[in-house]
Amino acid sequence: LRRRIRSVKNTRQITKAMKMVSAAKLRRAQERALAARPYARMITSVLESLTRRIDIFDPETGELRHPLFKTREEKRVLVIVISGDKGFAGAFNANILKTAYQFISGNPDKEIDIEAVGRKSRDHLRRNFPVAAYTEQTDEAGRTRPVREPRKAKVEITGDHPGMLIKLETGRVQELAHSVVSRYCHEEIDAAYIVYNEFKSVIQQRLVVERLLPIMKLGIPEITGAVEPTAEERERAAEAAASAGISIEPADTAEADEEARKFSTAQVDYIYEESPEELFNGLLPQYIFSMLYHAMTESVAAEHAARMTAMDSATNNASDMIDALTLHMNRVRQAAITKEIIEIVSGAAAL
């Protein structure tokens, strides 16, 4: 029993340290998410201002000036699943994968491509779905490019990005955003969705399935599915945050939102030198990048919050186990002492 108590105490020290590390990382993740929001708001405001002053339909052809606005029948869908790279985060990764599987099973008549962001989603999805095959082909200019082979299954994994969230770099997110935009413009996919954990505060987060493409309304996320946390989960997260000194209130960004909105609503007649097509070609990919980067920063913060809550629960459970084992050890020791005293008294009485 003493050996078990020592073992549980050592485990409690580890879980307590992991909780404090996750709390520190959560603060930095929240700051990063807040720092990325002004750019996303401003690129949205610029596009809103542009669409108010420039007709998105070409007056000569009657077609949309950019293919990202075009809607098609969803026969081929891309799903970007954003999970974590590490465990010990409770049900964080399992819930994301469960939501992704529900989306896939809810669209049995569609061909689905999967981009797995995070090691946990990559490992799990690869055990259930095949990886798409590519071959290198050389064009007339002598450049080689990968060409996808014919599809073997309804659902295939077209790419994985392990380690992207451990050190979130804008360059890697830009590459992914460029790939998604290129595939949609070349009609390789008809729609794109993101599955991630939306983070507002420690107790205000939810699993969402958000439509990335086509662009329907600028600045308004199109949530096609959401799973809210239970009251018990919120209460447990609040207790963990209070013990780690983390605020449970969401950051107040009303002033910054209002400042960014002024640009799009200003009564100014702007003169654009470039053509509408060139403006959309430059700004819309940046808008898609901002949506992806926003989803990843929120997912990172949600993962650290989930790990902090899980390690707080593990620490509390370890303390309860130590108390129970100590009580049991004292009872066993007291029973042994009582038995010895009875034997001595009985022996003395027999003499």
C-alpha positions as a Markdown table, in Angstrom:
| # | Residue | x | y | z |
|---|---|---|---|---|
| 1 | Leu | 0.0 | 0.0 | 0.0 |
| 2 | Arg | 2.8 | 2.4 | 0.8 |
| 3 | Arg | 4.4 | 1.6 | -2.6 |
| 4 | Arg | 1.1 | 2.3 | -4.4 |
| 5 | Ile | 0.7 | 5.6 | -2.4 |
| 6 | Arg | 4.2 | 6.7 | -3.5 |
| 7 | Ser | 3.4 | 5.8 | -7.1 |
| 8 | Val | 0.2 | 7.8 | -7.1 |
| 9 | Lys | 1.9 | 10.7 | -5.5 |
| 10 | Asn | 4.5 | 10.7 | -8.3 |
| 11 | Thr | 1.8 | 10.6 | -10.9 |
| 12 | Arg | 0.0 | 13.5 | -9.2 |
| 13 | Gln | 3.1 | 15.6 | -9.4 |
| 14 | Ile | 3.4 | 14.9 | -13.2 |
| 15 | Thr | -0.3 | 15.7 | -13.8 |
| 16 | Lys | -0.1 | 18.9 | -11.7 |
| 17 | Ala | 3.0 | 20.0 | -13.7 |
| 18 | Met | 1.3 | 19.2 | -17.0 |
| 19 | Lys | -1.8 | 21.2 | -15.9 |
| 20 | Met | 0.3 | 24.3 | -15.2 |
| 21 | Val | 2.2 | 24.0 | -18.5 |
| 22 | Ser | -1.1 | 23.7 | -20.4 |
| 23 | Ala | -2.4 | 26.8 | -18.5 |
| 24 | Ala | 0.7 | 28.8 | -19.5 |
| 25 | Lys | 0.4 | 27.6 | -23.1 |
| 26 | Leu | -3.3 | 28.4 | -23.1 |
| 27 | Arg | -2.6 | 32.1 | -22.2 |
| 28 | Arg | -0.1 | 32.3 | -25.1 |
| 29 | Ala | -2.6 | 30.6 | -27.5 |
| 30 | Gln | -5.4 | 33.0 | -26.5 |
| 31 | Glu | -3.0 | 36.0 | -27.1 |
| 32 | Arg | -2.2 | 34.6 | -30.6 |
| 33 | Ala | -5.8 | 34.1 | -31.4 |
| 34 | Leu | -6.6 | 37.6 | -30.4 |
| 35 | Ala | -3.6 | 39.0 | -32.3 |
| 36 | Ala | -4.9 | 37.3 | -35.5 |
| 37 | Arg | -8.4 | 38.6 | -35.3 |
| 38 | Pro | -7.7 | 42.3 | -36.4 |
| 39 | Tyr | -6.3 | 41.0 | -39.7 |
| 40 | Ala | -9.3 | 38.7 | -40.3 |
| 41 | Arg | -11.7 | 41.6 | -39.5 |
| 42 | Met | -9.9 | 44.0 | -41.8 |
| 43 | Ile | -9.6 | 41.6 | -44.8 |
| 44 | Thr | -13.4 | 41.0 | -44.4 |
| 45 | Ser | -14.1 | 44.7 | -44.2 |
| 46 | Val | -12.1 | 45.4 | -47.3 |
| 47 | Leu | -13.9 | 42.7 | -49.2 |
| 48 | Glu | -17.3 | 43.9 | -48.0 |
| 49 | Ser | -16.4 | 47.4 | -49.1 |
| 50 | Leu | -15.2 | 46.0 | -52.5 |
| 51 | Thr | -18.4 | 44.0 | -53.1 |
| 52 | Arg | -20.5 | 47.1 | -52.2 |
| 53 | Arg | -18.8 | 49.3 | -54.8 |
| 54 | Ile | -18.1 | 46.7 | -57.5 |
| 55 | Asp | -20.6 | 44.4 | -59.0 |
| 56 | Ile | -19.4 | 40.8 | -58.4 |
| 57 | Phe | -21.2 | 39.8 | -61.7 |
| 58 | Asp | -19.5 | 40.7 | -65.0 |
| 59 | Pro | -21.9 | 42.9 | -66.9 |
| 60 | Glu | -20.8 | 41.5 | -70.3 |
| 61 | Thr | -20.9 | 37.8 | -69.6 |
| 62 | Gly | -23.2 | 37.8 | -66.6 |
| 63 | Glu | -20.9 | 35.4 | -64.7 |
| 64 | Leu | -19.3 | 35.8 | -61.3 |
| 65 | Arg | -16.0 | 37.6 | -61.4 |
| 66 | His | -14.3 | 35.0 | -59.2 |
| 67 | Pro | -14.9 | 31.2 | -59.1 |
| 68 | Leu | -14.8 | 31.1 | -55.3 |
| 69 | Phe | -18.3 | 32.7 | -55.4 |
| 70 | Lys | -19.7 | 30.0 | -57.7 |
| 71 | Thr | -21.9 | 27.3 | -56.1 |
| 72 | Arg | -22.2 | 23.9 | -57.7 |
| 73 | Glu | -23.9 | 20.7 | -56.8 |
| 74 | Glu | -21.9 | 19.0 | -54.1 |
| 75 | Lys | -20.6 | 15.8 | -55.6 |
| 76 | Arg | -17.0 | 16.0 | -54.5 |
| 77 | Val | -16.4 | 17.5 | -51.0 |
| 78 | Leu | -13.2 | 18.3 | -49.1 |
| 79 | Val | -13.1 | 18.0 | -45.3 |
| 80 | Ile | -10.3 | 19.6 | -43.3 |
| 81 | Val | -10.2 | 17.8 | -39.9 |
| 82 | Ile | -8.2 | 19.8 | -37.3 |
| 83 | Ser | -7.2 | 17.8 | -34.3 |
| 84 | Gly | -4.3 | 17.8 | -31.9 |
| 85 | Asp | -0.8 | 16.2 | -32.1 |
| 86 | Lys | -0.6 | 15.0 | -28.6 |
| 87 | Gly | -2.8 | 13.1 | -26.1 |
| 88 | Phe | -3.7 | 13.6 | -22.4 |
| 89 | Ala | -6.4 | 16.1 | -23.5 |
| 90 | Gly | -9.5 | 14.2 | -22.3 |
| 91 | Ala | -12.0 | 13.6 | -25.1 |
| 92 | Phe | -10.7 | 16.5 | -27.2 |
| 93 | Asn | -9.4 | 14.4 | -30.2 |
| 94 | Ala | -12.1 | 11.7 | -29.9 |
| 95 | Asn | -14.9 | 14.3 | -30.1 |
| 96 | Ile | -13.4 | 15.9 | -33.2 |
| 97 | Leu | -13.0 | 12.6 | -34.9 |
| 98 | Lys | -16.5 | 11.6 | -33.9 |
| 99 | Thr | -17.9 | 14.8 | -35.5 |
| 100 | Ala | -15.9 | 14.2 | -38.7 |
| 101 | Tyr | -17.2 | 10.6 | -38.9 |
| 102 | Gln | -20.7 | 11.9 | -38.4 |
| 103 | Phe | -20.3 | 14.3 | -41.3 |
| 104 | Ile | -18.8 | 11.6 | -43.5 |
| 105 | Ser | -21.6 | 9.1 | -42.7 |
| 106 | Gly | -24.2 | 11.8 | -43.2 |
| 107 | Asn | -23.1 | 12.3 | -46.9 |
| 108 | Pro | -22.9 | 8.7 | -48.3 |
| 109 | Asp | -23.7 | 9.7 | -51.8 |
| 110 | Lys | -20.7 | 12.2 | -52.1 |
| 111 | Glu | -17.0 | 11.6 | -52.9 |
| 112 | Ile | -15.1 | 13.0 | -49.9 |
| 113 | Asp | -11.5 | 14.0 | -49.7 |
| 114 | Ile | -9.9 | 14.4 | -46.3 |
| 115 | Glu | -7.0 | 16.7 | -45.2 |
| 116 | Ala | -5.9 | 15.7 | -41.7 |
| 117 | Val | -4.3 | 18.4 | -39.7 |
| 118 | Gly | -2.7 | 17.0 | -36.5 |
| 119 | Arg | -1.1 | 13.6 | -35.8 |
| 120 | Lys | -4.1 | 12.2 | -34.0 |
| 121 | Ser | -6.5 | 12.7 | -36.8 |
| 122 | Arg | -4.0 | 11.4 | -39.4 |
| 123 | Asp | -3.3 | 8.2 | -37.5 |
| 124 | His | -6.9 | 7.4 | -36.8 |
| 125 | Leu | -8.2 | 8.3 | -40.3 |
| 126 | Arg | -5.5 | 6.3 | -42.0 |
| 127 | Arg | -6.6 | 3.2 | -40.2 |
| 128 | Asn | -10.1 | 3.6 | -41.7 |
| 129 | Phe | -9.7 | 5.2 | -45.1 |
| 130 | Pro | -7.2 | 4.7 | -48.0 |
| 131 | Val | -4.7 | 7.3 | -49.0 |
| 132 | Ala | -5.1 | 8.8 | -52.5 |
| 133 | Ala | -2.4 | 7.8 | -55.0 |
| 134 | Tyr | -0.5 | 10.4 | -57.1 |
| 135 | Thr | 1.9 | 10.0 | -60.0 |
| 136 | Glu | 4.5 | 12.5 | -61.3 |
| 137 | Gln | 3.8 | 13.9 | -64.8 |
| 138 | Thr | 5.9 | 16.2 | -66.9 |
| 139 | Asp | 4.3 | 19.0 | -68.9 |
| 140 | Glu | 5.5 | 20.5 | -72.2 |
| 141 | Ala | 7.6 | 23.1 | -70.3 |
| 142 | Gly | 9.5 | 20.3 | -68.5 |
| 143 | Arg | 7.9 | 20.9 | -65.1 |
| 144 | Thr | 6.8 | 17.9 | -63.1 |
| 145 | Arg | 3.6 | 18.0 | -61.1 |
| 146 | Pro | 1.6 | 15.4 | -59.2 |
| 147 | Val | -1.5 | 14.0 | -60.9 |
| 148 | Arg | -4.1 | 12.1 | -58.9 |
| 149 | Glu | -4.8 | 8.5 | -60.0 |
| 150 | Pro | -8.4 | 7.3 | -60.4 |
| 151 | Arg | -10.3 | 7.2 | -57.1 |
| 152 | Lys | -10.4 | 3.7 | -55.4 |
| 153 | Ala | -13.0 | 4.6 | -52.7 |
| 154 | Lys | -15.7 | 7.1 | -51.9 |
| 155 | Val | -13.6 | 8.5 | -49.1 |
| 156 | Glu | -9.9 | 9.1 | -49.5 |
| 157 | Ile | -7.2 | 11.0 | -47.6 |
| 158 | Thr | -5.5 | 13.4 | -49.9 |
| 159 | Gly | -3.0 | 15.0 | -47.5 |
| 160 | Asp | -1.9 | 15.1 | -43.9 |
| 161 | His | -0.2 | 17.8 | -41.9 |
| 162 | Pro | 1.3 | 16.4 | -38.6 |
| 163 | Gly | 3.0 | 18.9 | -36.3 |
| 164 | Met | 1.4 | 22.0 | -37.9 |
| 165 | Leu | -0.3 | 23.0 | -34.7 |
| 166 | Ile | 2.7 | 22.4 | -32.4 |
| 167 | Lys | 4.4 | 25.4 | -34.1 |
| 168 | Leu | 1.8 | 27.2 | -36.1 |
| 169 | Glu | 3.5 | 29.0 | -39.0 |
| 170 | Thr | 1.6 | 31.2 | -41.5 |
| 171 | Gly | 3.6 | 29.7 | -44.4 |
| 172 | Arg | 2.2 | 26.2 | -44.0 |
| 173 | Val | -1.3 | 27.5 | -43.5 |
| 174 | Gln | -0.8 | 29.6 | -46.7 |
| 175 | Glu | 0.2 | 26.5 | -48.6 |
| 176 | Leu | -2.9 | 24.6 | -47.4 |
| 177 | Ala | -5.2 | 27.6 | -48.3 |
| 178 | His | -3.6 | 27.9 | -51.7 |
| 179 | Ser | -4.1 | 24.2 | -52.3 |
| 180 | Val | -7.8 | 24.3 | -51.3 |
| 181 | Val | -8.4 | 27.4 | -53.5 |
| 182 | Ser | -6.7 | 25.9 | -56.5 |
| 183 | Arg | -8.6 | 22.6 | -56.2 |
| 184 | Tyr | -11.9 | 24.5 | -56.0 |
| 185 | Cys | -11.1 | 26.8 | -58.9 |
| 186 | His | -10.1 | 23.8 | -61.1 |
| 187 | Glu | -13.4 | 22.1 | -60.1 |
| 188 | Glu | -11.6 | 19.2 | -58.4 |
| 189 | Ile | -14.0 | 19.8 | -55.4 |
| 190 | Asp | -17.4 | 21.3 | -55.2 |
| 191 | Ala | -17.3 | 22.4 | -51.5 |
| 192 | Ala | -14.9 | 22.6 | -48.6 |
| 193 | Tyr | -15.6 | 22.2 | -44.9 |
| 194 | Ile | -13.6 | 22.6 | -41.7 |
| 195 | Val | -14.1 | 20.4 | -38.6 |
| 196 | Tyr | -12.5 | 22.1 | -35.5 |
| 197 | Asn | -13.1 | 23.2 | -31.9 |
| 198 | Glu | -14.3 | 26.8 | -31.8 |
| 199 | Phe | -12.8 | 28.6 | -28.7 |
| 200 | Lys | -14.2 | 31.7 | -27.1 |
| 201 | Ser | -13.2 | 31.1 | -23.5 |
| 202 | Val | -12.4 | 28.1 | -21.3 |
| 203 | Ile | -16.1 | 27.4 | -20.8 |
| 204 | Gln | -17.4 | 28.7 | -24.1 |
| 205 | Gln | -16.2 | 26.4 | -26.8 |
| 206 | Arg | -18.0 | 24.0 | -29.2 |
| 207 | Leu | -17.3 | 21.5 | -32.0 |
| 208 | Val | -18.3 | 23.0 | -35.3 |
| 209 | Val | -18.5 | 22.0 | -39.0 |
| 210 | Glu | -18.0 | 25.2 | -40.9 |
| 211 | Arg | -18.3 | 25.7 | -44.7 |
| 212 | Leu | -15.1 | 27.1 | -46.1 |
| 213 | Leu | -16.1 | 27.2 | -49.8 |
| 214 | Pro | -18.0 | 28.4 | -51.7 |
| 215 | Ile | -18.1 | 31.8 | -50.2 |
| 216 | Met | -21.7 | 32.7 | -49.4 |
| 217 | Lys | -21.6 | 35.7 | -47.1 |
| 218 | Leu | -18.4 | 37.5 | -46.2 |
| 219 | Gly | -17.6 | 37.8 | -42.5 |
| 220 | Ile | -20.5 | 35.5 | -41.5 |
| 221 | Pro | -19.3 | 31.9 | -40.8 |
| 222 | Glu | -21.7 | 29.3 | -42.2 |
| 223 | Ile | -22.0 | 26.7 | -39.5 |
| 224 | Thr | -23.6 | 23.5 | -40.8 |
| 225 | Gly | -23.2 | 21.5 | -37.5 |
| 226 | Ala | -22.3 | 22.2 | -33.9 |
| 227 | Val | -21.9 | 20.3 | -30.7 |
| 228 | Glu | -22.2 | 22.3 | -27.4 |
| 229 | Pro | -20.4 | 21.2 | -24.2 |
| 230 | Thr | -22.5 | 19.9 | -21.4 |
| 231 | Ala | -23.1 | 21.8 | -18.2 |
| 232 | Glu | -20.9 | 19.3 | -16.3 |
| 233 | Glu | -18.1 | 19.9 | -18.7 |
| 234 | Arg | -18.3 | 23.6 | -18.4 |
| 235 | Glu | -18.4 | 23.4 | -14.6 |
| 236 | Arg | -15.3 | 21.2 | -14.6 |
| 237 | Ala | -13.5 | 23.5 | -17.0 |
| 238 | Ala | -14.4 | 26.6 | -14.9 |
| 239 | Glu | -12.9 | 24.8 | -11.8 |
| 240 | Ala | -9.7 | 24.0 | -13.6 |
| 241 | Ala | -9.4 | 27.6 | -14.9 |
| 242 | Ala | -10.0 | 29.0 | -11.4 |
| 243 | Ser | -7.3 | 26.9 | -9.8 |
| 244 | Ala | -4.8 | 27.8 | -12.6 |
| 245 | Gly | -5.7 | 31.5 | -12.5 |
| 246 | Ile | -7.2 | 31.6 | -16.0 |
| 247 | Ser | -10.1 | 34.0 | -16.8 |
| 248 | Ile | -13.3 | 32.3 | -17.9 |
| 249 | Glu | -14.6 | 35.5 | -19.5 |
| 250 | Pro | -14.2 | 35.9 | -23.3 |
| 251 | Ala | -12.0 | 38.8 | -24.5 |
| 252 | Asp | -13.9 | 42.0 | -25.2 |
| 253 | Thr | -13.3 | 42.8 | -28.8 |
| 254 | Ala | -16.3 | 45.1 | -29.5 |
| 255 | Glu | -14.2 | 48.2 | -29.9 |
| 256 | Ala | -11.8 | 46.5 | -32.4 |
| 257 | Asp | -14.8 | 45.1 | -34.3 |
| 258 | Glu | -16.4 | 48.5 | -34.6 |
| 259 | Glu | -13.2 | 50.0 | -35.8 |
| 260 | Ala | -12.8 | 47.4 | -38.5 |
| 261 | Arg | -16.4 | 47.8 | -39.6 |
| 262 | Lys | -15.9 | 51.5 | -40.2 |
| 263 | Phe | -13.9 | 50.8 | -43.3 |
| 264 | Ser | -16.6 | 48.8 | -45.1 |
| 265 | Thr | -19.4 | 51.2 | -44.1 |
| 266 | Ala | -17.6 | 54.5 | -44.7 |
| 267 | Gln | -19.4 | 56.7 | -47.2 |
| 268 | Val | -16.4 | 57.1 | -49.5 |
| 269 | Asp | -16.3 | 56.6 | -53.2 |
| 270 | Tyr | -13.1 | 54.7 | -53.6 |
| 271 | Ile | -11.3 | 54.5 | -57.0 |
| 272 | Tyr | -9.7 | 51.1 | -57.7 |
| 273 | Glu | -6.9 | 51.0 | -60.2 |
| 274 | Glu | -6.9 | 47.3 | -60.7 |
| 275 | Ser | -9.8 | 45.4 | -62.4 |
| 276 | Pro | -12.3 | 43.7 | -60.1 |
| 277 | Glu | -11.0 | 40.3 | -61.2 |
| 278 | Glu | -7.4 | 41.2 | -60.1 |
| 279 | Leu | -8.7 | 42.6 | -56.8 |
| 280 | Phe | -10.7 | 39.4 | -56.1 |
| 281 | Asn | -7.8 | 37.2 | -57.2 |
| 282 | Gly | -5.5 | 38.9 | -54.6 |
| 283 | Leu | -7.9 | 39.3 | -51.7 |
| 284 | Leu | -10.1 | 36.2 | -51.7 |
| 285 | Pro | -7.2 | 33.7 | -51.2 |
| 286 | Gln | -6.2 | 35.8 | -48.2 |
| 287 | Tyr | -9.7 | 35.6 | -46.9 |
| 288 | Ile | -9.6 | 31.8 | -47.1 |
| 289 | Phe | -6.2 | 31.8 | -45.4 |
| 290 | Ser | -7.6 | 34.0 | -42.6 |
| 291 | Met | -10.5 | 31.6 | -42.0 |
| 292 | Leu | -8.1 | 28.6 | -41.9 |
| 293 | Tyr | -5.7 | 30.4 | -39.6 |
| 294 | His | -8.5 | 31.5 | -37.3 |
| 295 | Ala | -9.8 | 27.9 | -37.1 |
| 296 | Met | -6.3 | 26.6 | -36.2 |
| 297 | Thr | -5.5 | 29.2 | -33.6 |
| 298 | Glu | -8.9 | 28.5 | -31.9 |
| 299 | Ser | -8.2 | 24.7 | -32.1 |
| 300 | Val | -4.8 | 25.2 | -30.4 |
| 301 | Ala | -6.3 | 27.2 | -27.6 |
| 302 | Ala | -9.2 | 24.7 | -27.2 |
| 303 | Glu | -6.7 | 21.8 | -27.0 |
| 304 | His | -4.7 | 23.4 | -24.2 |
| 305 | Ala | -7.9 | 24.2 | -22.4 |
| 306 | Ala | -9.0 | 20.6 | -22.7 |
| 307 | Arg | -5.6 | 19.3 | -21.5 |
| 308 | Met | -5.6 | 21.7 | -18.6 |
| 309 | Thr | -9.1 | 20.4 | -17.5 |
| 310 | Ala | -8.1 | 16.8 | -18.0 |
| 311 | Met | -4.9 | 17.1 | -16.0 |
| 312 | Asp | -6.8 | 19.0 | -13.2 |
| 313 | Ser | -9.3 | 16.1 | -13.0 |
| 314 | Ala | -6.4 | 13.6 | -13.0 |
| 315 | Thr | -4.7 | 15.5 | -10.1 |
| 316 | Asn | -8.0 | 15.6 | -8.1 |
| 317 | Asn | -8.5 | 11.9 | -8.8 |
| 318 | Ala | -5.0 | 11.1 | -7.7 |
| 319 | Ser | -5.5 | 13.0 | -4.4 |
| 320 | Asp | -8.8 | 11.1 | -3.8 |
| 321 | Met | -7.0 | 7.8 | -4.5 |
| 322 | Ile | -4.2 | 8.8 | -2.1 |
| 323 | Asp | -6.7 | 9.6 | 0.7 |
| 324 | Ala | -8.5 | 6.3 | 0.1 |
| 325 | Leu | -5.3 | 4.2 | 0.1 |
| 326 | Thr | -4.0 | 6.0 | 3.2 |
| 327 | Leu | -7.3 | 5.3 | 5.0 |
| 328 | His | -7.2 | 1.7 | 3.9 |
| 329 | Met | -3.5 | 1.4 | 5.0 |
| 330 | Asn | -4.3 | 2.8 | 8.5 |
| 331 | Arg | -7.2 | 0.4 | 8.9 |
| 332 | Val | -5.0 | -2.5 | 7.9 |
| 333 | Arg | -2.3 | -1.4 | 10.3 |
| 334 | Gln | -4.8 | -0.8 | 13.1 |
| 335 | Ala | -6.3 | -4.2 | 12.6 |
| 336 | Ala | -2.8 | -5.8 | 12.8 |
| 337 | Ile | -2.0 | -4.0 | 16.0 |
| 338 | Thr | -5.4 | -4.9 | 17.5 |
| 339 | Lys | -4.9 | -8.5 | 16.6 |
| 340 | Glu | -1.4 | -8.6 | 18.2 |
| 341 | Ile | -2.8 | -7.0 | 21.4 |
| 342 | Ile | -5.6 | -9.6 | 21.5 |
| 343 | Glu | -3.1 | -12.4 | 21.1 |
| 344 | Ile | -0.9 | -11.0 | 23.9 |
| 345 | Val | -3.8 | -10.5 | 26.3 |
| 346 | Ser | -5.2 | -13.9 | 25.5 |
| 347 | Gly | -1.8 | -15.5 | 26.1 |
| 348 | Ala | -1.4 | -13.7 | 29.4 |
| 349 | Ala | -4.9 | -14.7 | 30.5 |
| 350 | Ala | -4.2 | -18.3 | 29.6 |
| 351 | Leu | -1.2 | -18.3 | 32.0 |
